[in-house]
Amino acid sequence: MLSAEGNTVLRADVDSQPLMRWGAIIGGWLVATGIASMLYVAGLALGFSAIDANNADAAARSVGLGTAVWMILTWTVSLFLGGMFASWFDGRSDQTMGALHGVTVWGLSIAASGLLLALGLAQAQLAPLVTQSGAQGAMWVAFLSILLALAASGVGGWLGAGHIRRVHHLRRYEPVASGPR
């Protein structure tokens, strides 16, 4: 507190305000994107190896269900880990900020995916080829995977921030010499 002519002036400490660390968020997003890419490729490999070319009807049904399950799994796992890494990269043990970093990683992922999807649909002009029932099912799967990914990214960030104390004591840094160079 500062006193000026009998009046008390309160001064907020700027460093005490929680701040988003965008480097941690971008890092968490990159981790989530890398994990999602790896899981999508694994899903394609599993899907192609499971298709029976002699039974097209059964293959079509199983590909649709398998794609839905794999999409939900991929979004949930990759954004859980992306949120956790964002809170680790942040370095604070504040679980509320960890959860907010995780949710921000989710928002960045959804925005980037939506932009890429819109650009891809504009290029391919596939809208007339999509049936109404197929589109309904795909949209419900997309909604469920995005919703579960939101929850997973927040929980991942919250858990990651809770483990900061366990991780930081293991780090060793060289002391920095103080004084003029």
N, C-alpha and C positions, 0 to 999 in steps of 0.2 A: 504494500500500500504506500502511496505517496501522499504527503500532506501539503496542501497549498492554501495558505492563509486560513487555516481552521477548517477547510473543507476536506473531506476524505475522498480521494479519487481511487477507485478500484481499477486495477489494470489486469487484463486477462493475459495469461501466459500463452502465447501462440503455440508453443511446442506441446502444450497439454491437450490440444484439440486432436481428435483422431483424424488422420489424413489417409486417403487412399494412395497407395503406392502403385503407380501405373506400371512400373517395371516388373513388379511382382505379378500383376494381373496379366500383362502380355506374356510373361514367362509361363504362367499357369495355362494360358490359352494355347501357347505353342506345345506344351506338354500334352494337353487334352487333344489337340489336333493330331499330333503324332500318334498317340495311342489309338484314337479313332481310326486313323488311316490304317494302322497295323491290324486292328480288329476287323475293319471292312475287307481287307485283303484276305484275312483268315476266313471270314465268312464266305467270300467268293470261292476260295479253295475248297472249303467244306461243301458248299452247295453244288459246285461242279462235280465233285467226286461222288456225291450222293444221288445225282440224277440218273434215272434209269431210262435210257433212250428207247427201250422197247415198250414202255408203258407211259405214253405222253400224258394221259389224263391224271394219273397218280403223281407224276412229276410236276405238273402244273399246280396241283393242290398243295403239295409239300413245299414247293418253291415259295408260294405266297405266304404260307404260315411260317416257314423258316426265315424268310426275309423280315417279317414283322417281329418275330422274337429276337432276331439278331440286331435289328435296328434299335429296339428298346434296350437291349443289353449293351450295345456299343455306346449309345448316348449316355446311359446311366453310369457305366464304369469309367468312361473317358472323362466325363465332367466331374465325377467324384474325385478322381485322381488329379485333374486339373485344378480344382478348388483347393485340394490339400496342398499341392505344390505351391499355389499362389500364396497361401498363408505361411508356408515354410519360407518362401522367398522373401516375404514381408519381414519376417524375423521377430515379430512381436507375439507375446503370449496372450493377447486380447482376443478371446474367442468370438466376441461380437464382430470385431473388425475382420477376423478370419472368415466368418460366415459371409460377411458383406463382400470380401474379396472373391470368395467362391461364387456367389451369386453374380458378381460383375463378370467373372470369367464365363459364366453361363450366358449372360446377356450378350457379350461380345461374340460368343460362338453362334448363338441364334441369329444375330444380326448378319454375321459373315455368311452363314449357311443360307439364310434367306436371300441375300444378295446374289450369291452364286447360283441358287436355284432359279431365281427370277431371270438371271442372265442366260442360264441354260435353257429354260423354257422359251424365252424370247428367240433364241437362236434356232431351237429345234421346232418350234411351233407345233407342239404335240397336243395342245388343248383339244382339238376336234377328235383325236384318236382315243381319248380316255373315256371309258364308260362311266355312267353315273354310279353304279354300285361299286366299281373298282375304285373310283375316286373317294367315295364315302369311307370305305375300309381303310384306304391309304391315309386319309386325313385323320381318322380316329387313332390309327397307329402312330402317326406323327405327333398328334396331340398328347397321347399317353407317354411317348418317349420323351417329349420336351418337358412335360410335367414332372416325370420321374427324374429327369436330368437336373431340373431346377432344385428339387429336394436333395438329390445326391450332391450337387455342387455346394450347396449351403452346409450340409452335414460334413462334407469333406473339408471345407475351409474351417469349420468349427473344430473338427477333430485335429486337423493339422496345427492350428494355433494352440490347441491344448497340449501338443507334444513338443512345442518349441523348447521348453525348459529341458526336456530330455535330450534334444539334439544339440543345443548350443553349448552345453558344458563339455561336449566332446571335441569341439573345435579348438585348434591351437593356432595362434597368430604370432608373428614376430613383432616384438615391441617397436613402435615407431619412435624414432629419435625426435625429441622436441628441441626447439631453438632455431636460430637462423642457419641457413645453409651456406 
